[in-house]
Amino acid sequence: MSVGLHVFKQNLKFSSAHFLIFDAQRAERLHGHNYQLSLQIWFPSEKLDQSQLGYLINFSQLKMQLKSLVDLWDEKVLLPQFNQEFKVSEYNAETWLVHFRNRVYAFPKEEVVWLPVTNTSVESLSRILAHNCFLQLKDSGFKKLEIFLEETPGQGASFEIEIK
C-alpha cells in the first residue's frame, strides 16, 4: 500500500524555445512553449503511520525545489548536446554560433541550455526533470515519483522513477 501526493501549481511553469529533429530531411522551426510541470510522488503507507507530524513531506519545501528546477529553463533556448547534426562554435565570448543543416543561429550563451539528449522532445525533457527531481528528493523515503510535463494544453509526456 502506498500514499500518493500530487503537486500541480500554476507557478511550476517555464517558457522555452526549441525545435525537434524528425529525420534526415525534416525538422521543426525554432519555436516556443509554455511548459507546465506536475509531480506525483508515492510513499509507503507505513511512512505516514510512523510520522509524528502526520505528513510525509513539507509541501512548501517541495514546491520550492520544483520551482528551482523549472526556473533553470525559463526563458531559455533548449538545445540537444548529443545531436550529431549540430555544429557549435564560439562566435565571441558571449555568443554561440550553432549550425544545423542549412540553418545558422547566433544565441547569447547565457540564454542557451545544452541538454544531454539527442533531441529536445517533451519525452526527453520530462526524463531530465524526473531525474533532477529524484536527485533532490532521494532522501525523502519515496518509492515512486512521476513527472508530467505539458508542452501545450492536453499534450505532454510523463516519466516515472520507481525505487525497488
C-alpha positions as CSV (number, residue, x, y, z in Angstrom):
1,M,0.0,0.0,0.0
2,S,1.1,3.5,-0.7
3,V,0.2,7.1,-0.2
4,G,0.3,9.4,-3.2
5,L,0.8,13.1,-3.3
6,H,0.2,15.4,-6.3
7,V,1.7,18.8,-6.8
8,F,0.3,21.0,-9.6
9,K,0.8,24.7,-9.1
10,Q,0.5,27.4,-11.7
11,N,3.9,28.8,-11.0
12,L,5.6,25.4,-11.9
13,K,6.0,26.5,-15.5
14,F,8.7,27.7,-17.8
15,S,8.8,29.2,-21.3
16,S,11.5,27.9,-23.6
17,A,12.3,27.7,-27.3
18,H,13.4,24.5,-29.1
19,F,12.9,22.6,-32.3
20,L,12.5,18.9,-32.9
21,I,14.5,16.9,-35.5
22,F,12.3,14.4,-37.2
23,D,14.6,12.7,-39.7
24,A,17.4,13.4,-42.1
25,Q,15.2,15.8,-44.1
26,R,12.7,17.3,-41.7
27,A,12.9,19.4,-38.5
28,E,10.7,21.9,-36.9
29,R,11.4,25.6,-37.0
30,L,12.6,27.2,-33.8
31,H,9.5,27.9,-31.7
32,G,8.5,28.1,-28.0
33,H,6.2,26.5,-25.5
34,N,4.8,27.5,-22.1
35,Y,5.6,24.2,-20.3
36,Q,3.7,23.2,-17.2
37,L,5.1,20.7,-14.7
38,S,3.3,18.5,-12.2
39,L,4.6,15.8,-9.8
40,Q,3.1,12.7,-8.3
41,I,5.1,11.0,-5.6
42,W,4.2,7.9,-3.7
43,F,5.4,6.8,-0.2
44,P,5.0,3.5,1.6
45,S,1.9,3.9,3.8
46,E,4.0,2.8,6.8
47,K,5.9,6.0,6.5
48,L,2.7,8.0,7.2
49,D,1.9,5.7,10.1
50,Q,5.4,6.3,11.5
51,S,5.3,10.1,11.0
52,Q,5.0,12.0,14.3
53,L,3.9,15.1,12.4
54,G,1.2,13.3,10.4
55,Y,2.5,14.2,7.0
56,L,5.1,12.8,4.6
57,I,6.9,15.8,3.1
58,N,6.9,19.5,3.5
59,F,4.8,20.8,0.6
60,S,6.3,24.3,0.9
61,Q,9.9,23.0,0.5
62,L,8.8,20.5,-2.2
63,K,7.2,23.4,-4.3
64,M,10.4,25.5,-3.9
65,Q,12.5,22.6,-5.1
66,L,10.3,22.0,-8.1
67,K,10.3,25.7,-8.9
68,S,14.1,25.8,-8.8
69,L,14.1,23.1,-11.5
70,V,11.8,24.9,-13.9
71,D,13.5,28.2,-13.3
72,L,16.7,26.8,-14.8
73,W,15.0,26.5,-18.2
74,D,12.7,29.6,-18.1
75,E,13.2,32.0,-21.0
76,K,16.0,29.8,-22.4
77,V,16.7,28.1,-25.7
78,L,16.9,24.3,-25.1
79,L,19.4,22.6,-27.4
80,P,20.4,18.9,-27.7
81,Q,24.0,18.4,-26.7
82,F,24.4,15.0,-28.3
83,N,22.8,15.6,-31.8
84,Q,25.4,14.8,-34.4
85,E,24.0,17.4,-36.8
86,F,24.7,20.3,-34.5
87,K,28.0,22.1,-35.1
88,V,28.7,24.6,-32.4
89,S,31.4,27.2,-32.3
90,E,32.1,30.4,-30.3
91,Y,31.2,33.5,-32.3
92,N,32.6,35.6,-29.4
93,A,32.9,35.3,-25.7
94,E,29.1,35.9,-25.2
95,T,27.7,34.1,-28.2
96,W,27.3,30.6,-29.5
97,L,27.2,30.1,-33.3
98,V,25.0,27.0,-34.0
99,H,24.9,25.3,-37.4
100,F,22.2,22.9,-38.1
101,R,21.9,21.6,-41.7
102,N,21.4,24.8,-43.7
103,R,20.4,26.9,-40.7
104,V,22.7,29.2,-38.7
105,Y,21.7,30.6,-35.3
106,A,23.6,33.0,-33.1
107,F,22.4,32.7,-29.5
108,P,23.6,34.5,-26.4
109,K,25.4,31.9,-24.3
110,E,23.5,32.9,-21.1
111,E,20.2,32.2,-22.9
112,V,21.1,28.6,-24.0
113,V,20.8,25.4,-22.0
114,W,22.6,22.4,-23.5
115,L,20.8,19.3,-22.5
116,P,22.3,15.8,-22.5
117,V,19.9,14.4,-25.2
118,T,19.8,13.9,-29.0
119,N,16.5,15.7,-29.3
120,T,14.6,18.2,-27.1
121,S,11.3,16.3,-27.2
122,V,8.9,16.6,-24.3
123,E,9.7,13.0,-23.5
124,S,13.4,13.8,-23.1
125,L,12.6,16.9,-21.1
126,S,10.3,15.0,-18.7
127,R,13.0,12.4,-18.2
128,I,15.6,15.0,-17.3
129,L,13.3,16.8,-14.9
130,A,12.3,13.4,-13.3
131,H,16.0,12.6,-12.8
132,N,16.7,16.0,-11.3
133,C,13.7,15.7,-9.1
134,F,14.9,12.3,-8.0
135,L,18.3,13.7,-7.0
136,Q,16.6,16.4,-4.9
137,L,14.2,14.1,-3.2
138,K,16.2,10.8,-2.9
139,D,16.5,11.1,0.9
140,S,12.7,11.7,1.5
141,G,11.8,8.0,1.6
142,F,9.6,7.9,-1.5
143,K,9.1,4.7,-3.5
144,K,7.9,6.2,-6.8
145,L,7.7,9.6,-8.5
146,E,6.3,10.7,-11.8
147,I,6.8,14.0,-13.5
148,F,4.3,15.1,-16.1
149,L,5.4,17.9,-18.4
150,E,2.7,19.5,-20.6
151,E,4.0,21.5,-23.6
152,T,0.6,22.6,-24.7
153,P,-2.8,22.1,-23.0
154,G,-3.7,18.5,-23.4
155,Q,-0.3,17.4,-24.8
156,G,2.7,16.3,-22.8
157,A,4.8,13.4,-21.5
158,S,5.5,11.8,-18.2
159,F,8.5,10.0,-16.8
160,E,8.4,7.7,-13.8
161,I,11.1,6.6,-11.5
162,E,10.5,3.7,-9.0
163,I,12.8,2.7,-6.2
164,K,13.0,-1.0,-5.9
